[in-house]
Amino acid sequence: MARCTAPVRGHIRGGGADCPVCGPRYRGSRSYSSYSLPSYTSSYTPSYSSSGSGGGGRSSGGGSRRIAKPRWSRAGSAVWYTPEQVQSLTPVRENVENLAATQPDLRDVFLCHAWDDRQGSAKQLHDLLEARGVRVWFSEKDLGLGVPMMRAIDKGLVNSRVGIVLVTPAMLRRLPAEGIADKELSALLRRERLVPVVHGTTYEELEQVSLLLASRAGLNTAEESMAEVAAKIAELVAN
């Protein structure tokens, strides 16, 4: 086998032209196998939503967003969540499961809303939930004539697994007055069974009225439609 002469004689003349290894007249007789870097495929490929839907909590919406499936999502479900939503809704879901086992006759949802929203966004959310089979306590249908309002509301809170607080500009106006909506909210905040639905306002504006409620991550119709919000709530409370 030919050896390079550099260690013994050096490559002084002709820059190694006379070397049986490095010289140009010898190079043509050597063959080199080509080598290419191996390609790798990651075993984890995160999913992204380019439409900005499926957002929640305090995110601003728009742009690409990570999407995930919680453990309570049924096979074949078309509902997707952000990882932040899964994290914030998991304690609520655990309570739902515990209550479903111990108190199966409870309503699924207590809908807390401002009086001004009763014929608008609150009714829209109520109708969307009921269309998905969710049993909703809603003052417009569950407050009978002659029934003491606060007693009926108290009973509705006690007999529901989850409280949905519809946070709207009307709710923000009502809370400082410490009316019925404020009392409902105070009761819901004491339990890990509360999901805010921010609609027509922002978490920043909510912080000016209720830091405690603003600290709870929830769902936001600035990032997904009311129908998508209802679909997530329906999955959350499903048996």
Secondary structure, DSSP 4 states (H G I P E B T S, - for coil): ----STTTT-S-GGGTTT-TTTSHHHHTT-------PPP---S----EETT-TT-BTT----S-EE-B--TTSPTT----B-HHHHHHHHHHHHHHHHHHHH-TTSEEEEEE--GGGTTTHHHHHHHHHHHTT--EE-HHHHS-TTS-HHHHHHHHHHTEEEEEEEE-HHHHHHGGGT-HHHHHHHHHHTTT-EEEEE-SS-HHHHHTT-HHHHTS--EETTTS-HHHHHHHHHHHH--
